[in-house]
Amino acid sequence: MVPIFLAPVVGIANVVPVMAVGMIFANGSRVAAFWREIHWPYARRILLVGLPTCVAGAYAYTLLEARWVALLLGTFFVVSVPVRRLLARAGWRLQARGVTVAGAGFGFVNGSMTGVGLLLISMLMAAGLQGAALIATDAIVSVIMGVAKIALFGSVARLDVDLALAGVLIGLCTAPGAFIARRLLALVPLKVHTAFMDVIVLAGGASFLWRAFA
């Protein structure tokens, strides 16, 4: 939701760099809150190939056709929930090698856009992660990729002091939510949390589709 309200303030071209800064704080607070739950094997596999493609995506993000990207992502999110549930009933899981391959694609998309964390959530859920492990692993991958994006944007003069400060303010406002979420997660049954995440993925897909056809 944040990029929708942020675009009129900083300009569409500056949304990705500003959100890269802001999400460092938002995801960093989740890392601090759920540090012990991080699934490091999956995190390392995703970052091994995803970090270089993230830098490449950040460099090329101004060249991408936003409407088509939104259409593809929205379709993926909407389809991913029923497909994942069907595969889960069949006992299928995204294996370690599949996580590595998917990480490369996610890295590029994450570097070139903002608000695509749902893609990583879908990948990790398909790999079998749930609950706190899902949140923690998503957060550490997002933080490390976020640092790489900030370094790239700064090196090509797409992120100045004013934009960086805007990102810091956004991040500081969202950071406390991670610690509230940790307490709530301990009270919420795993099935309820998984269903809630499915609703978020579907809502995110609908949002992308709306942007594609708006």
BANU-123122 format. One record per residue (C-alpha): residue number from 0; residue in three letters; x, y, z. Coordinates in steps of 0.5 Angstrom, whole numbers. Layout:
<atom><pos>NUM</pos><code>ALA</code><c1>X</c1><c2>Y</c2><c3>Z</c3></atom>
...
***
This chain:
<atom><pos>0</pos><code>MET</code><c1>0</c1><c2>0</c2><c3>0</c3></atom>
<atom><pos>1</pos><code>VAL</code><c1>6</c1><c2>5</c2><c3>2</c3></atom>
<atom><pos>2</pos><code>PRO</code><c1>8</c1><c2>6</c2><c3>-6</c3></atom>
<atom><pos>3</pos><code>ILE</code><c1>1</c1><c2>8</c2><c3>-8</c3></atom>
<atom><pos>4</pos><code>PHE</code><c1>1</c1><c2>14</c2><c3>-3</c3></atom>
<atom><pos>5</pos><code>LEU</code><c1>9</c1><c2>15</c2><c3>-4</c3></atom>
<atom><pos>6</pos><code>ALA</code><c1>9</c1><c2>16</c2><c3>-11</c3></atom>
<atom><pos>7</pos><code>PRO</code><c1>5</c1><c2>23</c2><c3>-12</c3></atom>
<atom><pos>8</pos><code>VAL</code><c1>10</c1><c2>25</c2><c3>-6</c3></atom>
<atom><pos>9</pos><code>VAL</code><c1>17</c1><c2>23</c2><c3>-9</c3></atom>
<atom><pos>10</pos><code>GLY</code><c1>15</c1><c2>22</c2><c3>-16</c3></atom>
<atom><pos>11</pos><code>ILE</code><c1>14</c1><c2>15</c2><c3>-19</c3></atom>
<atom><pos>12</pos><code>ALA</code><c1>21</c1><c2>14</c2><c3>-21</c3></atom>
<atom><pos>13</pos><code>ASN</code><c1>24</c1><c2>15</c2><c3>-14</c3></atom>
<atom><pos>14</pos><code>VAL</code><c1>19</c1><c2>10</c2><c3>-11</c3></atom>
<atom><pos>15</pos><code>VAL</code><c1>24</c1><c2>4</c2><c3>-12</c3></atom>
<atom><pos>16</pos><code>PRO</code><c1>30</c1><c2>8</c2><c3>-9</c3></atom>
<atom><pos>17</pos><code>VAL</code><c1>26</c1><c2>11</c2><c3>-3</c3></atom>
<atom><pos>18</pos><code>MET</code><c1>22</c1><c2>4</c2><c3>-1</c3></atom>
<atom><pos>19</pos><code>ALA</code><c1>29</c1><c2>1</c2><c3>-1</c3></atom>
<atom><pos>20</pos><code>VAL</code><c1>31</c1><c2>5</c2><c3>4</c3></atom>
<atom><pos>21</pos><code>GLY</code><c1>25</c1><c2>5</c2><c3>8</c3></atom>
<atom><pos>22</pos><code>MET</code><c1>24</c1><c2>-3</c2><c3>8</c3></atom>
<atom><pos>23</pos><code>ILE</code><c1>31</c1><c2>-4</c2><c3>11</c3></atom>
<atom><pos>24</pos><code>PHE</code><c1>28</c1><c2>-1</c2><c3>17</c3></atom>
<atom><pos>25</pos><code>ALA</code><c1>22</c1><c2>-5</c2><c3>16</c3></atom>
<atom><pos>26</pos><code>ASN</code><c1>25</c1><c2>-12</c2><c3>15</c3></atom>
<atom><pos>27</pos><code>GLY</code><c1>31</c1><c2>-10</c2><c3>20</c3></atom>
<atom><pos>28</pos><code>SER</code><c1>26</c1><c2>-10</c2><c3>25</c3></atom>
<atom><pos>29</pos><code>ARG</code><c1>23</c1><c2>-17</c2><c3>23</c3></atom>
<atom><pos>30</pos><code>VAL</code><c1>30</c1><c2>-20</c2><c3>23</c3></atom>
<atom><pos>31</pos><code>ALA</code><c1>31</c1><c2>-17</c2><c3>30</c3></atom>
<atom><pos>32</pos><code>ALA</code><c1>24</c1><c2>-20</c2><c3>33</c3></atom>
<atom><pos>33</pos><code>PHE</code><c1>25</c1><c2>-27</c2><c3>29</c3></atom>
<atom><pos>34</pos><code>TRP</code><c1>32</c1><c2>-28</c2><c3>29</c3></atom>
<atom><pos>35</pos><code>ARG</code><c1>32</c1><c2>-35</c2><c3>32</c3></atom>
<atom><pos>36</pos><code>GLU</code><c1>27</c1><c2>-37</c2><c3>27</c3></atom>
<atom><pos>37</pos><code>ILE</code><c1>31</c1><c2>-36</c2><c3>20</c3></atom>
<atom><pos>38</pos><code>HIS</code><c1>32</c1><c2>-42</c2><c3>16</c3></atom>
<atom><pos>39</pos><code>TRP</code><c1>39</c1><c2>-40</c2><c3>14</c3></atom>
<atom><pos>40</pos><code>PRO</code><c1>40</c1><c2>-46</c2><c3>9</c3></atom>
<atom><pos>41</pos><code>TYR</code><c1>34</c1><c2>-43</c2><c3>4</c3></atom>
<atom><pos>42</pos><code>ALA</code><c1>36</c1><c2>-36</c2><c3>6</c3></atom>
<atom><pos>43</pos><code>ARG</code><c1>43</c1><c2>-38</c2><c3>3</c3></atom>
<atom><pos>44</pos><code>ARG</code><c1>41</c1><c2>-41</c2><c3>-3</c3></atom>
<atom><pos>45</pos><code>ILE</code><c1>36</c1><c2>-35</c2><c3>-5</c3></atom>
<atom><pos>46</pos><code>LEU</code><c1>42</c1><c2>-30</c2><c3>-4</c3></atom>
<atom><pos>47</pos><code>LEU</code><c1>47</c1><c2>-34</c2><c3>-7</c3></atom>
<atom><pos>48</pos><code>VAL</code><c1>44</c1><c2>-33</c2><c3>-14</c3></atom>
<atom><pos>49</pos><code>GLY</code><c1>39</c1><c2>-28</c2><c3>-12</c3></atom>
<atom><pos>50</pos><code>LEU</code><c1>43</c1><c2>-22</c2><c3>-10</c3></atom>
<atom><pos>51</pos><code>PRO</code><c1>47</c1><c2>-21</c2><c3>-17</c3></atom>
<atom><pos>52</pos><code>THR</code><c1>41</c1><c2>-21</c2><c3>-20</c3></atom>
<atom><pos>53</pos><code>CYS</code><c1>38</c1><c2>-16</c2><c3>-15</c3></atom>
<atom><pos>54</pos><code>VAL</code><c1>43</c1><c2>-11</c2><c3>-17</c3></atom>
<atom><pos>55</pos><code>ALA</code><c1>42</c1><c2>-13</c2><c3>-25</c3></atom>
<atom><pos>56</pos><code>GLY</code><c1>35</c1><c2>-11</c2><c3>-24</c3></atom>
<atom><pos>57</pos><code>ALA</code><c1>36</c1><c2>-5</c2><c3>-20</c3></atom>
<atom><pos>58</pos><code>TYR</code><c1>40</c1><c2>-2</c2><c3>-25</c3></atom>
<atom><pos>59</pos><code>ALA</code><c1>35</c1><c2>-4</c2><c3>-31</c3></atom>
<atom><pos>60</pos><code>TYR</code><c1>29</c1><c2>-2</c2><c3>-27</c3></atom>
<atom><pos>61</pos><code>THR</code><c1>28</c1><c2>4</c2><c3>-31</c3></atom>
<atom><pos>62</pos><code>LEU</code><c1>28</c1><c2>0</c2><c3>-37</c3></atom>
<atom><pos>63</pos><code>LEU</code><c1>22</c1><c2>-4</c2><c3>-35</c3></atom>
<atom><pos>64</pos><code>GLU</code><c1>15</c1><c2>-4</c2><c3>-38</c3></atom>
<atom><pos>65</pos><code>ALA</code><c1>11</c1><c2>-3</c2><c3>-31</c3></atom>
<atom><pos>66</pos><code>ARG</code><c1>4</c1><c2>-5</c2><c3>-34</c3></atom>
<atom><pos>67</pos><code>TRP</code><c1>7</c1><c2>-12</c2><c3>-37</c3></atom>
<atom><pos>68</pos><code>VAL</code><c1>11</c1><c2>-13</c2><c3>-30</c3></atom>
<atom><pos>69</pos><code>ALA</code><c1>4</c1><c2>-11</c2><c3>-26</c3></atom>
<atom><pos>70</pos><code>LEU</code><c1>0</c1><c2>-16</c2><c3>-30</c3></atom>
<atom><pos>71</pos><code>LEU</code><c1>5</c1><c2>-22</c2><c3>-30</c3></atom>
<atom><pos>72</pos><code>LEU</code><c1>6</c1><c2>-21</c2><c3>-22</c3></atom>
<atom><pos>73</pos><code>GLY</code><c1>-1</c1><c2>-20</c2><c3>-21</c3></atom>
<atom><pos>74</pos><code>THR</code><c1>-3</c1><c2>-26</c2><c3>-25</c3></atom>
<atom><pos>75</pos><code>PHE</code><c1>2</c1><c2>-30</c2><c3>-21</c3></atom>
<atom><pos>76</pos><code>PHE</code><c1>0</c1><c2>-28</c2><c3>-14</c3></atom>
<atom><pos>77</pos><code>VAL</code><c1>-7</c1><c2>-30</c2><c3>-16</c3></atom>
<atom><pos>78</pos><code>VAL</code><c1>-6</c1><c2>-37</c2><c3>-19</c3></atom>
<atom><pos>79</pos><code>SER</code><c1>0</c1><c2>-39</c2><c3>-14</c3></atom>
<atom><pos>80</pos><code>VAL</code><c1>-5</c1><c2>-40</c2><c3>-8</c3></atom>
<atom><pos>81</pos><code>PRO</code><c1>-10</c1><c2>-45</c2><c3>-11</c3></atom>
<atom><pos>82</pos><code>VAL</code><c1>-4</c1><c2>-48</c2><c3>-15</c3></atom>
<atom><pos>83</pos><code>ARG</code><c1>0</c1><c2>-49</c2><c3>-8</c3></atom>
<atom><pos>84</pos><code>ARG</code><c1>-6</c1><c2>-51</c2><c3>-4</c3></atom>
<atom><pos>85</pos><code>LEU</code><c1>-7</c1><c2>-57</c2><c3>-10</c3></atom>
<atom><pos>86</pos><code>LEU</code><c1>1</c1><c2>-59</c2><c3>-10</c3></atom>
<atom><pos>87</pos><code>ALA</code><c1>1</c1><c2>-59</c2><c3>-2</c3></atom>
<atom><pos>88</pos><code>ARG</code><c1>-5</c1><c2>-64</c2><c3>-2</c3></atom>
<atom><pos>89</pos><code>ALA</code><c1>-1</c1><c2>-68</c2><c3>-7</c3></atom>
<atom><pos>90</pos><code>GLY</code><c1>5</c1><c2>-68</c2><c3>-2</c3></atom>
<atom><pos>91</pos><code>TRP</code><c1>9</c1><c2>-63</c2><c3>-7</c3></atom>
<atom><pos>92</pos><code>ARG</code><c1>14</c1><c2>-58</c2><c3>-4</c3></atom>
<atom><pos>93</pos><code>LEU</code><c1>19</c1><c2>-53</c2><c3>-8</c3></atom>
<atom><pos>94</pos><code>GLN</code><c1>26</c1><c2>-57</c2><c3>-7</c3></atom>
<atom><pos>95</pos><code>ALA</code><c1>32</c1><c2>-54</c2><c3>-5</c3></atom>
<atom><pos>96</pos><code>ARG</code><c1>35</c1><c2>-54</c2><c3>-12</c3></atom>
<atom><pos>97</pos><code>GLY</code><c1>28</c1><c2>-50</c2><c3>-14</c3></atom>
<atom><pos>98</pos><code>VAL</code><c1>29</c1><c2>-45</c2><c3>-9</c3></atom>
<atom><pos>99</pos><code>THR</code><c1>35</c1><c2>-43</c2><c3>-12</c3></atom>
<atom><pos>100</pos><code>VAL</code><c1>33</c1><c2>-43</c2><c3>-19</c3></atom>
<atom><pos>101</pos><code>ALA</code><c1>27</c1><c2>-39</c2><c3>-16</c3></atom>
<atom><pos>102</pos><code>GLY</code><c1>31</c1><c2>-34</c2><c3>-12</c3></atom>
<atom><pos>103</pos><code>ALA</code><c1>35</c1><c2>-32</c2><c3>-18</c3></atom>
<atom><pos>104</pos><code>GLY</code><c1>28</c1><c2>-29</c2><c3>-21</c3></atom>
<atom><pos>105</pos><code>PHE</code><c1>26</c1><c2>-26</c2><c3>-15</c3></atom>
<atom><pos>106</pos><code>GLY</code><c1>32</c1><c2>-22</c2><c3>-14</c3></atom>
<atom><pos>107</pos><code>PHE</code><c1>32</c1><c2>-19</c2><c3>-21</c3></atom>
<atom><pos>108</pos><code>VAL</code><c1>24</c1><c2>-17</c2><c3>-20</c3></atom>
<atom><pos>109</pos><code>ASN</code><c1>26</c1><c2>-15</c2><c3>-13</c3></atom>
<atom><pos>110</pos><code>GLY</code><c1>31</c1><c2>-10</c2><c3>-16</c3></atom>
<atom><pos>111</pos><code>SER</code><c1>27</c1><c2>-7</c2><c3>-21</c3></atom>
<atom><pos>112</pos><code>MET</code><c1>21</c1><c2>-6</c2><c3>-17</c3></atom>
<atom><pos>113</pos><code>THR</code><c1>18</c1><c2>-5</c2><c3>-10</c3></atom>
<atom><pos>114</pos><code>GLY</code><c1>12</c1><c2>-9</c2><c3>-6</c3></atom>
<atom><pos>115</pos><code>VAL</code><c1>14</c1><c2>-16</c2><c3>-9</c3></atom>
<atom><pos>116</pos><code>GLY</code><c1>15</c1><c2>-19</c2><c3>-2</c3></atom>
<atom><pos>117</pos><code>LEU</code><c1>9</c1><c2>-23</c2><c3>-4</c3></atom>
<atom><pos>118</pos><code>LEU</code><c1>13</c1><c2>-27</c2><c3>-9</c3></atom>
<atom><pos>119</pos><code>LEU</code><c1>18</c1><c2>-29</c2><c3>-4</c3></atom>
<atom><pos>120</pos><code>ILE</code><c1>13</c1><c2>-31</c2><c3>1</c3></atom>
<atom><pos>121</pos><code>SER</code><c1>10</c1><c2>-35</c2><c3>-4</c3></atom>
<atom><pos>122</pos><code>MET</code><c1>16</c1><c2>-38</c2><c3>-6</c3></atom>
<atom><pos>123</pos><code>LEU</code><c1>18</c1><c2>-40</c2><c3>2</c3></atom>
<atom><pos>124</pos><code>MET</code><c1>11</c1><c2>-42</c2><c3>3</c3></atom>
<atom><pos>125</pos><code>ALA</code><c1>12</c1><c2>-47</c2><c3>-3</c3></atom>
<atom><pos>126</pos><code>ALA</code><c1>18</c1><c2>-50</c2><c3>0</c3></atom>
<atom><pos>127</pos><code>GLY</code><c1>14</c1><c2>-51</c2><c3>6</c3></atom>
<atom><pos>128</pos><code>LEU</code><c1>16</c1><c2>-45</c2><c3>11</c3></atom>
<atom><pos>129</pos><code>GLN</code><c1>11</c1><c2>-43</c2><c3>15</c3></atom>
<atom><pos>130</pos><code>GLY</code><c1>9</c1><c2>-38</c2><c3>21</c3></atom>
<atom><pos>131</pos><code>ALA</code><c1>15</c1><c2>-35</c2><c3>25</c3></atom>
<atom><pos>132</pos><code>ALA</code><c1>20</c1><c2>-39</c2><c3>20</c3></atom>
<atom><pos>133</pos><code>LEU</code><c1>17</c1><c2>-36</c2><c3>14</c3></atom>
<atom><pos>134</pos><code>ILE</code><c1>17</c1><c2>-29</c2><c3>17</c3></atom>
<atom><pos>135</pos><code>ALA</code><c1>24</c1><c2>-29</c2><c3>19</c3></atom>
<atom><pos>136</pos><code>THR</code><c1>27</c1><c2>-32</c2><c3>13</c3></atom>
<atom><pos>137</pos><code>ASP</code><c1>23</c1><c2>-27</c2><c3>8</c3></atom>
<atom><pos>138</pos><code>ALA</code><c1>26</c1><c2>-21</c2><c3>13</c3></atom>
<atom><pos>139</pos><code>ILE</code><c1>33</c1><c2>-23</c2><c3>12</c3></atom>
<atom><pos>140</pos><code>VAL</code><c1>33</c1><c2>-24</c2><c3>5</c3></atom>
<atom><pos>141</pos><code>SER</code><c1>30</c1><c2>-18</c2><c3>4</c3></atom>
<atom><pos>142</pos><code>VAL</code><c1>35</c1><c2>-14</c2><c3>8</c3></atom>
<atom><pos>143</pos><code>ILE</code><c1>41</c1><c2>-16</c2><c3>5</c3></atom>
<atom><pos>144</pos><code>MET</code><c1>38</c1><c2>-15</c2><c3>-2</c3></atom>
<atom><pos>145</pos><code>GLY</code><c1>35</c1><c2>-8</c2><c3>0</c3></atom>
<atom><pos>146</pos><code>VAL</code><c1>43</c1><c2>-6</c2><c3>2</c3></atom>
<atom><pos>147</pos><code>ALA</code><c1>45</c1><c2>-8</c2><c3>-5</c3></atom>
<atom><pos>148</pos><code>LYS</code><c1>39</c1><c2>-4</c2><c3>-8</c3></atom>
<atom><pos>149</pos><code>ILE</code><c1>41</c1><c2>2</c2><c3>-4</c3></atom>
<atom><pos>150</pos><code>ALA</code><c1>49</c1><c2>1</c2><c3>-6</c3></atom>
<atom><pos>151</pos><code>LEU</code><c1>47</c1><c2>1</c2><c3>-13</c3></atom>
<atom><pos>152</pos><code>PHE</code><c1>42</c1><c2>7</c2><c3>-13</c3></atom>
<atom><pos>153</pos><code>GLY</code><c1>47</c1><c2>11</c2><c3>-9</c3></atom>
<atom><pos>154</pos><code>SER</code><c1>53</c1><c2>10</c2><c3>-14</c3></atom>
<atom><pos>155</pos><code>VAL</code><c1>48</c1><c2>12</c2><c3>-20</c3></atom>
<atom><pos>156</pos><code>ALA</code><c1>46</c1><c2>18</c2><c3>-17</c3></atom>
<atom><pos>157</pos><code>ARG</code><c1>39</c1><c2>16</c2><c3>-16</c3></atom>
<atom><pos>158</pos><code>LEU</code><c1>38</c1><c2>16</c2><c3>-9</c3></atom>
<atom><pos>159</pos><code>ASP</code><c1>40</c1><c2>23</c2><c3>-6</c3></atom>
<atom><pos>160</pos><code>VAL</code><c1>40</c1><c2>25</c2><c3>2</c3></atom>
<atom><pos>161</pos><code>ASP</code><c1>33</c1><c2>28</c2><c3>1</c3></atom>
<atom><pos>162</pos><code>LEU</code><c1>30</c1><c2>21</c2><c3>-2</c3></atom>
<atom><pos>163</pos><code>ALA</code><c1>34</c1><c2>17</c2><c3>3</c3></atom>
<atom><pos>164</pos><code>LEU</code><c1>31</c1><c2>21</c2><c3>9</c3></atom>
<atom><pos>165</pos><code>ALA</code><c1>24</c1><c2>20</c2><c3>7</c3></atom>
<atom><pos>166</pos><code>GLY</code><c1>26</c1><c2>13</c2><c3>6</c3></atom>
<atom><pos>167</pos><code>VAL</code><c1>29</c1><c2>13</c2><c3>13</c3></atom>
<atom><pos>168</pos><code>LEU</code><c1>22</c1><c2>16</c2><c3>16</c3></atom>
<atom><pos>169</pos><code>ILE</code><c1>18</c1><c2>11</c2><c3>13</c3></atom>
<atom><pos>170</pos><code>GLY</code><c1>22</c1><c2>5</c2><c3>15</c3></atom>
<atom><pos>171</pos><code>LEU</code><c1>22</c1><c2>8</c2><c3>23</c3></atom>
<atom><pos>172</pos><code>CYS</code><c1>14</c1><c2>9</c2><c3>22</c3></atom>
<atom><pos>173</pos><code>THR</code><c1>13</c1><c2>1</c2><c3>20</c3></atom>
<atom><pos>174</pos><code>ALA</code><c1>19</c1><c2>-2</c2><c3>25</c3></atom>
<atom><pos>175</pos><code>PRO</code><c1>15</c1><c2>-3</c2><c3>31</c3></atom>
<atom><pos>176</pos><code>GLY</code><c1>10</c1><c2>-7</c2><c3>28</c3></atom>
<atom><pos>177</pos><code>ALA</code><c1>15</c1><c2>-13</c2><c3>28</c3></atom>
<atom><pos>178</pos><code>PHE</code><c1>15</c1><c2>-14</c2><c3>35</c3></atom>
<atom><pos>179</pos><code>ILE</code><c1>7</c1><c2>-13</c2><c3>36</c3></atom>
<atom><pos>180</pos><code>ALA</code><c1>7</c1><c2>-18</c2><c3>30</c3></atom>
<atom><pos>181</pos><code>ARG</code><c1>11</c1><c2>-23</c2><c3>34</c3></atom>
<atom><pos>182</pos><code>ARG</code><c1>7</c1><c2>-23</c2><c3>40</c3></atom>
<atom><pos>183</pos><code>LEU</code><c1>1</c1><c2>-24</c2><c3>36</c3></atom>
<atom><pos>184</pos><code>LEU</code><c1>4</c1><c2>-30</c2><c3>32</c3></atom>
<atom><pos>185</pos><code>ALA</code><c1>5</c1><c2>-34</c2><c3>39</c3></atom>
<atom><pos>186</pos><code>LEU</code><c1>-3</c1><c2>-33</c2><c3>40</c3></atom>
<atom><pos>187</pos><code>VAL</code><c1>-5</c1><c2>-35</c2><c3>32</c3></atom>
<atom><pos>188</pos><code>PRO</code><c1>-6</c1><c2>-42</c2><c3>30</c3></atom>
<atom><pos>189</pos><code>LEU</code><c1>-1</c1><c2>-44</c2><c3>24</c3></atom>
<atom><pos>190</pos><code>LYS</code><c1>-7</c1><c2>-46</c2><c3>20</c3></atom>
<atom><pos>191</pos><code>VAL</code><c1>-10</c1><c2>-39</c2><c3>21</c3></atom>
<atom><pos>192</pos><code>HIS</code><c1>-4</c1><c2>-35</c2><c3>20</c3></atom>
<atom><pos>193</pos><code>THR</code><c1>-3</c1><c2>-39</c2><c3>13</c3></atom>
<atom><pos>194</pos><code>ALA</code><c1>-10</c1><c2>-38</c2><c3>11</c3></atom>
<atom><pos>195</pos><code>PHE</code><c1>-8</c1><c2>-30</c2><c3>13</c3></atom>
<atom><pos>196</pos><code>MET</code><c1>-2</c1><c2>-30</c2><c3>8</c3></atom>
<atom><pos>197</pos><code>ASP</code><c1>-6</c1><c2>-33</c2><c3>3</c3></atom>
<atom><pos>198</pos><code>VAL</code><c1>-11</c1><c2>-28</c2><c3>3</c3></atom>
<atom><pos>199</pos><code>ILE</code><c1>-5</c1><c2>-23</c2><c3>3</c3></atom>
<atom><pos>200</pos><code>VAL</code><c1>-2</c1><c2>-26</c2><c3>-3</c3></atom>
<atom><pos>201</pos><code>LEU</code><c1>-9</c1><c2>-26</c2><c3>-7</c3></atom>
<atom><pos>202</pos><code>ALA</code><c1>-10</c1><c2>-18</c2><c3>-5</c3></atom>
<atom><pos>203</pos><code>GLY</code><c1>-3</c1><c2>-17</c2><c3>-7</c3></atom>
<atom><pos>204</pos><code>GLY</code><c1>-5</c1><c2>-20</c2><c3>-14</c3></atom>
<atom><pos>205</pos><code>ALA</code><c1>-11</c1><c2>-16</c2><c3>-15</c3></atom>
<atom><pos>206</pos><code>SER</code><c1>-7</c1><c2>-10</c2><c3>-13</c3></atom>
<atom><pos>207</pos><code>PHE</code><c1>-2</c1><c2>-11</c2><c3>-19</c3></atom>
<atom><pos>208</pos><code>LEU</code><c1>-8</c1><c2>-13</c2><c3>-24</c3></atom>
<atom><pos>209</pos><code>TRP</code><c1>-11</c1><c2>-7</c2><c3>-22</c3></atom>
<atom><pos>210</pos><code>ARG</code><c1>-5</c1><c2>-3</c2><c3>-23</c3></atom>
<atom><pos>211</pos><code>ALA</code><c1>-4</c1><c2>-6</c2><c3>-30</c3></atom>
<atom><pos>212</pos><code>PHE</code><c1>-11</c1><c2>-5</c2><c3>-33</c3></atom>
<atom><pos>213</pos><code>ALA</code><c1>-12</c1><c2>2</c2><c3>-29</c3></atom>
***
